[in-house]
């Protein structure tokens, strides 16, 4: 087969820069996917293990599909063949990779810091775009980094370490490309990027989906930018949120709500951004047949679980802790509605050495 034969995702990339498309055509994804991995076909079926040796045709179709492919569970402790555990490394969906590279808007010779080497595919794409000697890629997991180095060969400069620290000895950068979810933009990235440089990252505050964020570094040491579409990635290890703590049923306050929890769970990206900025809450969901449960989490001891079932006039909510996180989330959602339901592209962020602020329409209209 040729490098681009049967590559289904090429037809799904949409309106991308010609340079990005040429890079994706020149650096095929199959070179970077391990022989055993987990295909995650979104809403088109359950995840399934792909094994190059056992079924090479299925493996080939999977790696040339438009879906994300998980390559590690539980930071390497899990067995991919069991498909059990938390996803902790992957080869991202091609359309998402193309979207973030589009936002990065590279030019030959740009110096790029990549945070999260992963399989090495994006590092190879960046090398094609700007030249391998201009790419610095950092990966926190030594085993993941070693496998990527084997695939990349004499390519970009590879480092094992925490991407939140960047790589000051190779700064300044023209671009910072982040391939893991973040709740906070490390100020080190801004310090290591020259004025006018761009930082593109998946902003994943935890409520609903993640968001593609593009920041421009300003001469005064701040960074300002806007959100552009969805981008849900696995979280940076140093920014993973804590799970809710153990609770006893007798500790719960039970009540009912007229608000269908799916109203919040399926809300548009603009609502997700607004609720996260106004409340700092995050969510988790569970769905099976005719049952749906949404957790709203404020902290290890502050959360609520709202359940939907068909043919109900109202819905059961269990609340743990003193903070009424369900009411906060509902109120924030309807605040967003009262604003006219602004889309995600009307929201932006400013990052300073002291804080980051999400705003609506203009930087003076700060939320939260």
N, C-alpha and C positions, 0 to 999 in steps of 0.2 A: 504494500500500500504506500502511496505517496504521503508526504507530511500532512497535507490538507485534505486527503480523501475522507469522505464520510464525516466531516467535522460539522455536526449539526449546529453547534453554537455560533458559527460564523454568520448564519442567517438571522440570529437573534440579537445581535449586538446593537442594532439601531444606528442612530446618528453619532458616530464616533469620529474622532480626528483621523485623517488618512494615515498619519504616522503611527497611531495606536493600532489601527487595523493591520498595517504592514508588519508591525512587531508581532502581533498575535498570529499572523500567517507564517511568519518566519520562525517563531519559537513555539512549536506545538506542545500542547498541554501533556500529551501522553508521555513525554520524556521525564516528567516530574512526578507522576503518580505511582506510588508503590504497587507491587504485584497484588497485595491484598489490602483492600480498603472498604469503605462503606459508602455506597451511593445514597444520597438523600434527595429523593425526587419531589420535594416540596409537597404539593397537594395532589400529586398524581399517583400516590401509592406509598406503602411503608418503606422505610430504609431497607436496603438489602446489601449483603456482602458481595463484593466482586473479587474474583480470584483469577488471576491471569493464567495460571497453570491449569486450573480445573476447567475453566470456560473462557478461552482467550477471546472469542467473538463477543461475549457479553461484557467482558472487561473493556474491549476496544470501544464498543458502543457507549459504555458508561463514561469513559474518560473524554469522549468526544461529544457528550451530551451537554446540555446547558445547566446541569445541576452541580451543586457543591458535592465534594467528595471528602468525607472525614478520614483522616489518616492517623489519628491518635485518640485514645480514650484515657481519662483519668491521669493525665500527665505521664503517660507511658506505662502505668501500672495495669491498665486494662488490656484484654485480648480483643482485637478487632473482630475476630471470627465469631465471638459471642454477641457482638453488637450491643453490649451492655455497659453502662457507665456514662460519664459526662464527656461530651465532645471537647477536646482540648487542642486539636490542631487539624487543619484541613487544607485542601486545594479549593479556593473559593469559586463560586459560580462565575463563569466567564463574563456574563453581562455586568456583574458587580465590579469585577476587576477592570473591565473596559471603562466603566463609568468613573471610577476613581482616577484612573490614568488620564481620562479626558479632563477631569477637574485639575489634575496636576499640571497639565499644559507645559510639558517639558520641551526643551530645545537641545540640540546636540551640544555637548560640553557642559551642560548644567551639572552641578555637584549635588547628588541626591543621597539623603539618609533614608534608608528603609527600616522601619521598626517592625520586626516580625518576619524573619526569613521564610519560615514554614517549609514548604516543599522546595522552594527555590524558583518556582515558575515566575513570580512577579519580579524577583531580582533579575532573572534572565531577560524579561521584557524590558525592564528599566535599562539594563545593559545595552540592549538593542537600540533603545531610544536616545541615550545620552553618551554611550561608551562605557564599557565595563570598568575602566580605571576611575571613572567618576562616581561609581556607586559604592556606598558603604551600607552593608546590611547586617543587622544585629538580631540575634535570636537567643532567647533565654534558656531554651532546653538544649543541653549538649548533644543528646542523641538526635534530635531533629536537625540541629545545625550540622552534625557530621554527615547525615544522609544528604542534606542539601548541598554540602560542599562536594560530595562525590558526583552529584549531577551537574553542578556548575563548573567544575574543573577550574582552569585558570581564568576565572571571570572576575566578579566584583570582590571587593575587600570584605571579608566575612569576620564577624566578631561574635563571641558568646558572652552574653551579659544581659542586663535589664535594659530594655529599650527606653524606659522612662529616663535613663541617664544620658541617652544619646551617645555621641562619640566626639567629645570636644577636640581631640587631637587632629581630627580630619575636617573640622569646621573651618570657615563658615560654609553653610549649604545654601543652595538656591531653592531646593525643594526638600520637604520631609514627607514621606509617604508611609502611612501607618496602616498595618494590616491586622490590627486587633482592636477590639472595642475599648473605648475609654469613657470614663465618667468625668475625669478632670484632665485638662490639657497640661502636661508637665511644662513648667516655664523654661526648663532647660532646652526644649526644642526651639523656643523663640530666641533664647540667648544664642543658640548655635546657627540661626538662620539670618542671612544678611537682609537688610531693609529691602522691601519689595519682593522678597522670597515668599513662597507659598507652603502652607502646611495643609495636607489633606488627610482626614482621619474619619473613621466611623465613630460618631458620638453616640454612645449607648448609655443614657442615664438610668435606664432600667424600667421605665414605664412604657409598655408596648414595644414598638419596634426601635431600631437604630436609625441613625441619620448620617448622611454624608455631609461633612463639615469642611468648608474651604476657608482658611484664614490667610490673610496677607499680613506680613510682619511690617510694622510701621517704624519710622526713624526714631520715635520716642521710646521704643522698647515694648510697645504693646502689640497686640495682634487683633485684627478685626475681620469678620467675614460672615457668611450666610450659609444656610443649609440648602442642600440640593438633592432631594430624593432620599430613598431609603438605603441603608447599609447596615445590616445586622451581622456582626462578627462576634467570635468568641472573645471574652474579655481578656485584657492584659492581666497577667497573673497578679501583679502588685495592686490591681484595682478591682479584683473580684469581690463582690459584696458577700457579706456573711449570710448564711442561711438562717431562717427563723429558729429560735431556740426551742427546746422541748417544752410542751405544755400538757397540762392535764385537762380533760374535758370539763371538769368542774370549775376550772378557771375561766371558762368562756362565758361571754355575754351573748345570748342568742336573741336575735330579733329578725324582723322581716322588712324587706324593701320593695317598693314598687318599681324601682329602676332595674331593668334587665341587665345583669352584669356584662352581657355581650355588647351592650351599648358602649361601654368603656373599653372593653377588650378589643373590639373591632373598629374603634374610632380611627379617623384619618391621622396621618403623620402630624398635622398641625396640632390636633388635640393632644397627642402624645407629648409633643414638645411643651405645650402650655401646662399640662398637668404636672409633668416632671419639674418644670421650672418653678411653678407656684407652690408645690408641696414637697418636692424631694422624695416622693414615694416611688416604689418600683412594683412590678407585677410578676406573677408566674401563673400559668394556666394549665389545666388538665381537662382533656376532652375524651369522651368515649361514648359512642352511639348517641343516646338521647340524654346524656348527662354532661354538664359543663361546669367547671369550678374555676373561679378566678381569685387568686390571692393578691391582696394589696398589702405591701410590706413597708413599714416605716423603720424598722430595726429588728434586732434579734427578739425583742420582747414586745413588739408593737406591730400587730398584723391582723388582717381580717380575711375571711374566706366567704365569698358569695357564690351560691350555686344556682344554676338554671336547670330546670326540667320542663318538658312540654306541658301545656294545658294548665299552667299555674297563673293565678292572678297576681301573686307576689312571690318573693324569692327569699330563701333562707340565708342569713348571714351569721357567722360566728366571729366574734371579736375578742382578741386577746390583748391585754395591756390597757393602760389608761387613755391612750391616744385614740381618738375615733378616726382611724385612717380611712374607713369606707366613706364617711361623710365628707372628709377632706377631698377625696378623689372625685366624688360626685359633684361637690360644689365647684371644684376647679373645672370639671368638664363643662358644666353649664355656664361658668364664667366665659370659657372659650366660645360657647354658642352665642352668648350675649355680645361678643365682639364681632359677630358676623361670620364665625367659623373660618378664620384666616388659615390659608394653606401654609405648609411648612416653609415655602420659599419666602414668606414674609417675616420669618424669624431669623435672627442673627445672634452672634456672640462676640463679646469683647473679652480679651484675656490680658490681664496686667500681672505684675509680679506678685500682687496680693490676692487676686481673686479672678474668677471668670463670671461674666454676667450674660444671661440670655435676654434678648430684647425683641420687641415686636415693631416692625417697620423702620424704626430709627433707634440709634444707640442710646438715646435719652429715655426711651420708654422701657425701662428695665422691669422684668418680671421677678416676682418673689421678694 
